[in-house]
Amino acid sequence: MAMATPYTRFQTTLRDVFVKLDLTKEEQALFAEPQEIHRTDISFQRDDGSTATFPAFRVQYNNARGPYKGGIRYHPLADEDEVKALAALMSIKTAVVNIPFGGAKGGVQCNPKELSKKELQEVSRAYMRAMVEHVGADIDCPAPDVNTNPAIMAWMRDEYEKQTRSYSPAVITGKPLSYGGSLGRDTATARGGFFILQEMMDRRAMDPEELKVVIQGFGNAGAHMAHFLHGAGYTVVAVSDSQGGIYSEEGIDPVRIEKYKRKTGQVAGEYCTGSVCDTERMKLDGVRHVSNEELLELPCDILIPAALDTVINEGNAERIQAKFILELANGPTTPEADAILQKKGVEIIPDVLANAGGVTVSYFEWTQGRSGEQWTEDQVDRELKRVILEGYKAVRREARRNEMTYRQAAFSVGVKRMLDAMKVRGWI
């Protein structure tokens, strides 16, 4: 049997939905491959005078509903297949929340931790020079992703403007505030997921104070989510980062965790130095150290994977105790795990809905860039809540009406909206 790849996993879900929607062969063919794949090698001069070369990609999956949209990641494993799958998921995601974008994704196959700040700037500018003909406010608008940030987006926008001799604040999103960014962008992914979770719990008349939450990943999305949940009365019982995590049945305070993470570089920093932990002190505080694998299987009501993909798979799905899973990470659950969890009655809010807050606020930033306006944080939050909850309601209705899981329903809503646009444009 061929090894599953991120793109074949995407296609597995897509095929399920095609069957339920009864699509023609011609309609299905429109989703088989991305519209454009741009691949190149980018070279730049390192600080020591030598030349380094990295593979770079931009995959543009579908633009029926508007300009391509999607992040650029710097990662040693950012190969073409992974970038392709993420571009396809972006197309579904933008359609699910009904914003006028298609889907794309970019990647540079490198380890940014091995680069100096100057080298990082060189790579970012070289990437934009290589892709300059394929991006633009009305063509394709990149954004930050894994290991990229507002500073990198600023260099890229600057390089684009240099190359095209234009003023183009809407060419890229996730920029610094002082250079055309939007308020509320840094918390948007977590905030969108939080709005959906609150709505779900309200509909079920569940009291946050009686609910225990486990969060894998304490990066931007995971850390903000921990703060929002803690503030709303949920009990966050465990969090982790790449070095493992901590668990306390009584709940942990994300503010304290963040303080020690800043100071020591790890969430368990209050008790551990590297892998050596003060077990006596942990016992006194009712806290224990857990690995990322153990963390997923802890007793809780809500599990939030906010780090890596495929962490929930057929190897551990049976042991997962959560009743709800909210996917803040991209692709954290494999199709095999999906089937097992569905049998167990676990409700999964899929990534293409749960983490769409980021691209929604990117859309607001793009809008502000084009109009020259600056929205207030309240305005951003209000609009984000409206857009994300309309997406949630559309998915919920689809799931109820057609007896689908939320993931199938999200894909179904996305595919239908994309097909509608393709029909209007005369592609079919």
C-alpha positions as CSV (number, residue, x, y, z in Angstrom):
1,M,0.0,0.0,0.0
2,A,1.3,3.4,-0.9
3,M,2.4,5.6,2.0
4,A,-0.2,8.3,2.9
5,T,1.0,11.8,2.3
6,P,-0.6,15.1,3.3
7,Y,-2.1,15.4,-0.1
8,T,-3.5,11.9,-0.3
9,R,-5.0,12.4,3.1
10,F,-6.7,15.6,1.8
11,Q,-8.0,13.6,-1.2
12,T,-9.4,10.8,1.0
13,T,-11.7,13.3,2.7
14,L,-12.5,14.9,-0.6
15,R,-13.5,11.6,-2.2
16,D,-15.9,10.9,0.8
17,V,-17.6,14.2,0.1
18,F,-17.7,13.7,-3.7
19,V,-19.7,10.5,-3.1
20,K,-22.2,12.2,-0.7
21,L,-22.6,15.2,-3.1
22,D,-22.9,12.9,-6.2
23,L,-20.5,15.0,-8.3
24,T,-19.9,14.2,-12.0
25,K,-16.5,13.0,-13.1
26,E,-16.0,16.4,-14.8
27,E,-16.7,18.3,-11.5
28,Q,-14.4,16.0,-9.5
29,A,-11.6,16.5,-12.0
30,L,-11.5,20.2,-11.2
31,F,-10.3,19.3,-7.6
32,A,-7.7,16.7,-8.6
33,E,-4.6,18.9,-8.9
34,P,-3.6,22.5,-8.1
35,Q,-4.0,25.0,-10.9
36,E,-0.4,26.2,-10.7
37,I,2.8,24.8,-9.0
38,H,5.8,27.2,-9.1
39,R,9.0,25.6,-8.0
40,T,12.5,27.0,-8.1
41,D,15.8,27.1,-6.2
42,I,16.7,30.3,-4.4
43,S,20.3,31.3,-3.8
44,F,21.7,33.9,-1.4
45,Q,25.0,34.9,0.1
46,R,25.6,33.7,3.6
47,D,27.4,35.9,6.2
48,D,30.7,34.0,5.6
49,G,30.6,34.8,1.9
50,S,29.5,31.3,0.7
51,T,26.4,30.8,-1.4
52,A,23.5,28.7,-0.1
53,T,20.6,27.3,-2.2
54,F,17.2,26.2,-1.0
55,P,14.2,24.7,-2.8
56,A,11.3,27.1,-2.8
57,F,7.6,26.6,-3.8
58,R,4.3,28.4,-4.3
59,V,1.4,26.1,-4.9
60,Q,-1.8,27.8,-6.2
61,Y,-4.7,25.4,-5.8
62,N,-7.8,27.3,-6.8
63,N,-8.8,30.9,-7.5
64,A,-12.4,30.5,-8.6
65,R,-13.6,32.6,-5.6
66,G,-10.9,35.3,-5.6
67,P,-7.1,35.8,-5.4
68,Y,-5.1,32.9,-4.1
69,K,-4.4,33.2,-0.3
70,G,-2.1,31.3,2.0
71,G,1.0,31.4,4.2
72,I,4.7,30.8,3.4
73,R,6.6,28.4,5.7
74,Y,10.3,28.0,6.3
75,H,10.9,24.4,7.4
76,P,13.3,21.5,6.6
77,L,10.2,19.3,5.7
78,A,8.4,21.9,3.7
79,D,8.3,19.8,0.5
80,E,6.1,20.1,-2.5
81,D,3.5,17.5,-1.3
82,E,3.0,19.2,2.1
83,V,2.7,22.6,0.5
84,K,0.2,21.2,-2.0
85,A,-2.0,19.7,0.7
86,L,-2.0,23.0,2.7
87,A,-2.9,25.0,-0.5
88,A,-5.8,22.7,-1.1
89,L,-7.0,23.0,2.5
90,M,-6.7,26.8,2.3
91,S,-9.1,26.8,-0.7
92,I,-11.7,24.9,1.4
93,K,-11.1,27.1,4.4
94,T,-11.7,30.4,2.6
95,A,-14.8,29.0,1.0
96,V,-16.2,27.7,4.4
97,V,-16.0,31.1,6.0
98,N,-17.2,32.7,2.7
99,I,-14.4,35.2,2.2
100,P,-13.5,36.2,-1.4
101,F,-10.2,34.3,-1.7
102,G,-8.9,31.0,-3.2
103,G,-6.2,28.9,-1.7
104,A,-2.4,28.8,-2.0
105,K,0.7,27.9,0.1
106,G,4.4,28.6,-0.1
107,G,7.4,27.1,1.4
108,V,11.2,27.3,1.5
109,Q,12.9,24.1,2.5
110,C,15.4,25.3,5.1
111,N,16.0,25.4,8.8
112,P,15.6,29.1,9.7
113,K,17.1,28.5,13.2
114,E,20.4,28.0,11.4
115,L,20.2,31.4,9.7
116,S,21.3,34.8,11.0
117,K,18.8,37.7,10.9
118,K,20.6,39.1,7.8
119,E,20.5,35.7,6.1
120,L,16.8,35.4,6.9
121,Q,16.2,38.7,5.2
122,E,18.2,37.6,2.2
123,V,16.2,34.4,1.9
124,S,12.9,36.3,2.2
125,R,13.8,38.8,-0.4
126,A,15.1,36.1,-2.8
127,Y,11.8,34.2,-2.4
128,M,9.8,37.3,-3.3
129,R,12.1,38.0,-6.3
130,A,11.6,34.4,-7.5
131,M,7.8,34.6,-7.1
132,V,7.2,38.3,-8.0
133,E,5.3,37.5,-11.2
134,H,2.9,35.1,-9.5
135,V,1.8,37.3,-6.5
136,G,0.0,40.6,-6.2
137,A,-3.1,42.1,-4.4
138,D,-5.4,40.7,-7.1
139,I,-3.4,37.6,-7.9
140,D,-2.1,35.9,-4.8
141,C,-1.6,37.3,-1.3
142,P,0.9,35.4,0.9
143,A,0.9,35.5,4.7
144,P,3.0,34.2,7.6
145,D,3.0,30.5,8.5
146,V,5.4,28.1,10.3
147,N,8.6,29.9,11.2
148,T,7.7,33.1,9.4
149,N,6.5,36.3,11.1
150,P,5.5,40.0,10.5
151,A,9.2,41.1,10.0
152,I,9.6,38.6,7.2
153,M,6.3,39.8,5.6
154,A,7.6,43.4,5.8
155,W,10.8,42.4,3.9
156,M,8.7,40.6,1.3
157,R,6.3,43.5,0.8
158,D,9.3,45.9,0.5
159,E,11.0,43.6,-2.1
160,Y,7.8,43.3,-4.1
161,E,7.3,47.1,-4.2
162,K,11.0,47.5,-5.2
163,Q,10.6,44.9,-8.0
164,T,7.3,46.2,-9.3
165,R,8.0,49.9,-8.5
166,S,4.6,50.2,-6.9
167,Y,2.9,50.9,-3.6
168,S,1.2,47.6,-2.6
169,P,0.0,47.4,1.0
170,A,-2.4,44.6,0.1
171,V,0.1,42.3,-1.6
172,I,0.8,40.4,1.7
173,T,-0.9,40.1,5.1
174,G,0.4,39.4,8.6
175,K,2.6,42.6,8.3
176,P,3.7,44.7,11.3
177,L,1.1,47.2,12.4
178,S,3.4,50.1,11.5
179,Y,3.6,48.8,7.9
180,G,0.0,48.1,7.0
181,G,-0.8,45.3,9.4
182,S,-4.2,44.8,11.1
183,L,-5.0,45.0,14.8
184,G,-6.2,41.6,16.2
185,R,-4.2,39.6,13.7
186,D,-1.9,38.0,16.3
187,T,-4.8,36.5,18.3
188,A,-7.1,35.8,15.3
189,T,-6.6,32.0,15.0
190,A,-7.2,31.3,18.6
191,R,-10.1,33.9,18.9
192,G,-11.9,32.3,15.9
193,G,-11.6,28.9,17.5
194,F,-12.8,30.2,20.8
195,F,-15.9,31.8,19.3
196,I,-16.9,28.5,17.8
197,L,-16.2,26.6,21.0
198,Q,-18.3,29.0,23.0
199,E,-21.2,28.8,20.6
200,M,-21.1,24.9,20.7
201,M,-21.0,24.8,24.5
202,D,-23.9,27.4,24.7
203,R,-26.0,25.4,22.3
204,R,-25.5,22.3,24.6
205,A,-26.1,24.4,27.7
206,M,-22.7,23.2,29.0
207,D,-21.0,25.3,31.8
208,P,-17.4,26.2,31.0
209,E,-16.6,25.9,34.7
210,E,-17.3,22.2,34.6
211,L,-15.2,21.6,31.5
212,K,-11.6,20.4,31.4
213,V,-9.4,21.3,28.4
214,V,-6.0,19.9,27.2
215,I,-4.0,22.0,24.7
216,Q,-1.1,20.5,22.7
217,G,1.2,23.4,21.6
218,F,1.9,26.7,23.3
219,G,2.9,28.7,20.3
220,N,0.8,31.7,19.1
221,A,-2.5,29.8,18.7
222,G,-2.2,27.5,21.7
223,A,-1.0,30.2,24.2
224,H,-3.8,32.7,23.2
225,M,-6.4,29.9,23.3
226,A,-5.2,29.0,26.9
227,H,-5.7,32.6,28.0
228,F,-9.2,33.0,26.4
229,L,-10.4,29.7,27.9
230,H,-8.9,30.4,31.3
231,G,-10.6,33.9,31.2
232,A,-13.9,32.4,30.3
233,G,-13.9,30.0,33.3
234,Y,-12.8,26.7,31.6
235,T,-10.2,24.6,33.5
236,V,-7.1,24.2,31.4
237,V,-5.6,21.0,32.9
238,A,-2.6,20.5,30.5
239,V,-0.4,22.4,28.0
240,S,2.7,21.4,26.2
241,D,5.4,22.7,23.8
242,S,7.9,20.7,21.7
243,Q,9.8,19.6,24.9
244,G,6.7,18.1,26.6
245,G,4.1,19.5,28.9
246,I,2.6,19.7,32.3
247,Y,-0.7,18.3,33.7
248,S,-2.6,19.2,36.8
249,E,-6.1,17.8,37.4
250,E,-6.9,21.0,39.3
251,G,-6.0,23.2,36.4
252,I,-3.1,25.4,35.5
253,D,-2.7,29.2,35.1
254,P,-1.6,30.1,31.6
255,V,-0.2,33.4,32.8
256,R,2.2,31.7,35.0
257,I,3.1,29.1,32.3
258,E,3.8,32.0,29.8
259,K,6.0,33.8,32.3
260,Y,8.2,30.7,32.8
261,K,8.1,29.8,29.1
262,R,9.5,33.3,28.4
263,K,12.2,33.0,31.1
264,T,13.3,29.4,30.5
265,G,12.1,28.6,26.9
266,Q,9.8,25.7,28.0
267,V,6.2,25.5,29.5
268,A,7.5,23.2,32.3
269,G,10.1,25.8,33.1
270,E,8.8,26.4,36.6
271,Y,9.7,22.8,37.5
272,C,12.2,21.5,34.9
273,T,15.5,22.4,33.4
274,G,15.7,20.6,30.1
275,S,14.5,17.0,31.0
276,V,15.5,17.2,34.7
277,C,12.5,18.1,36.8
278,D,12.0,18.9,40.5
279,T,9.6,16.0,41.3
280,E,9.2,16.9,44.9
281,R,8.0,20.4,44.1
282,M,5.7,19.1,41.3
283,K,4.2,16.6,43.8
284,L,3.5,19.5,46.3
285,D,1.8,21.5,43.5
286,G,-0.2,18.5,42.2
287,V,1.5,18.8,38.8
288,R,3.2,16.1,36.7
289,H,5.4,16.2,33.6
290,V,3.8,14.6,30.5
291,S,5.1,13.8,27.0
292,N,3.2,15.2,24.0
293,E,2.0,11.6,23.3
294,E,0.6,11.2,26.8
295,L,-0.9,14.6,26.8
296,L,-3.4,13.7,23.9
297,E,-4.7,10.7,25.9
298,L,-5.4,12.6,29.2
299,P,-8.9,12.6,30.7
300,C,-10.6,15.8,29.5
301,D,-13.7,17.2,27.9
302,I,-12.1,19.2,25.1
303,L,-8.8,18.5,23.4
304,I,-7.1,21.2,21.3
305,P,-4.2,20.1,19.1
306,A,-2.5,23.4,18.3
307,A,0.9,22.2,17.1
308,L,1.8,19.5,14.5
309,D,-0.1,17.5,11.9
310,T,-1.1,13.8,12.2
311,V,-0.6,13.7,16.0
312,I,-4.0,12.0,16.3
313,N,-3.8,8.8,14.3
314,E,-4.9,5.1,14.2
315,G,-2.2,4.3,16.8
316,N,-3.7,6.5,19.6
317,A,-7.3,7.4,18.5
318,E,-8.8,4.6,20.6
319,R,-7.2,5.9,23.8
320,I,-8.3,9.5,23.4
321,Q,-10.7,10.4,26.1
322,A,-12.0,13.9,25.0
323,K,-15.6,14.3,23.9
324,F,-14.7,17.3,21.7
325,I,-11.7,18.0,19.6
326,L,-11.0,21.5,18.2
327,E,-8.3,21.5,15.6
328,L,-6.2,24.7,15.8
329,A,-3.3,23.0,14.0
330,N,-3.5,22.1,10.3
331,G,-4.2,18.4,9.7
332,P,-3.7,17.1,13.2
333,T,-6.1,14.1,12.7
334,T,-5.6,11.4,10.1
335,P,-8.6,10.0,8.1
336,E,-8.1,6.6,9.9
337,A,-8.3,8.3,13.3
338,D,-11.4,10.3,12.1
339,A,-13.2,7.0,11.5
340,I,-12.3,5.6,14.9
341,L,-13.3,8.8,16.7
342,Q,-16.5,9.0,14.8
343,K,-17.5,5.5,16.1
344,K,-16.6,6.7,19.6
345,G,-19.0,9.6,19.2
346,V,-16.2,12.3,19.5
347,E,-17.2,15.6,17.9
348,I,-14.4,17.1,15.9
349,I,-14.4,20.8,14.8
350,P,-12.1,20.4,11.8
351,D,-9.1,22.7,11.0
352,V,-10.7,24.2,7.9
353,L,-13.3,25.8,10.2
354,A,-11.7,25.9,13.6
355,N,-8.5,27.8,12.6
356,A,-10.0,30.0,9.9
357,G,-9.9,33.0,12.2
358,G,-6.3,33.7,10.9
359,V,-7.2,33.9,7.2
360,T,-10.4,35.8,8.1
361,V,-8.4,38.6,9.8
362,S,-5.9,38.4,6.9
363,Y,-8.9,39.2,4.7
364,F,-9.7,42.2,6.9
365,E,-6.1,43.3,6.6
366,W,-6.2,43.0,2.8
367,T,-9.4,45.1,2.8
368,Q,-7.8,47.8,4.9
369,G,-4.7,47.7,2.6
370,R,-6.9,48.4,-0.4
371,S,-9.1,51.1,1.2
372,G,-6.4,52.8,3.3
373,E,-8.6,52.5,6.4
374,Q,-7.4,51.2,9.8
375,W,-10.0,49.2,11.7
376,T,-10.2,49.3,15.5
377,E,-9.6,46.1,17.5
378,D,-13.3,46.0,18.4
379,Q,-14.3,46.2,14.8
380,V,-11.9,43.4,13.9
381,D,-13.3,41.2,16.7
382,R,-16.9,42.0,15.9
383,E,-16.5,41.1,12.2
384,L,-14.4,38.0,13.0
385,K,-17.1,36.7,15.3
386,R,-19.8,37.3,12.7
387,V,-17.9,35.7,9.8
388,I,-16.6,32.7,11.8
389,L,-20.0,31.9,13.4
390,E,-21.8,32.1,10.0
391,G,-19.2,29.6,8.8
392,Y,-19.9,27.4,11.8
393,K,-23.7,27.6,11.3
394,A,-23.4,26.7,7.6
395,V,-21.3,23.6,8.5
396,R,-23.6,22.6,11.3
397,R,-26.7,22.8,9.0
398,E,-24.9,20.8,6.3
399,A,-23.9,18.1,8.9
400,R,-27.4,17.8,10.3
401,R,-29.1,17.9,6.9
402,N,-26.9,15.2,5.3
403,E,-25.9,13.2,8.3
404,M,-22.2,14.1,7.9
405,T,-19.4,14.6,10.3
406,Y,-18.4,18.3,10.8
407,R,-15.3,17.6,8.6
408,Q,-17.3,16.2,5.8
409,A,-19.8,19.0,6.1
410,A,-17.1,21.7,6.0
411,F,-15.5,20.1,2.9
412,S,-19.0,19.9,1.4
413,V,-19.8,23.5,2.0
414,G,-16.4,24.5,0.6
415,V,-16.6,22.4,-2.5
416,K,-20.2,23.5,-3.3
417,R,-19.2,27.2,-3.0
418,M,-16.1,26.7,-5.2
419,L,-18.2,24.8,-7.8
420,D,-20.8,27.6,-7.8
421,A,-18.1,30.1,-8.6
422,M,-16.6,27.8,-11.3
423,K,-20.0,27.4,-12.9
424,V,-20.7,31.2,-12.9
425,R,-17.3,31.8,-14.5
426,G,-18.0,29.2,-17.2
427,W,-15.3,26.7,-16.2
428,I,-17.8,23.9,-16.3
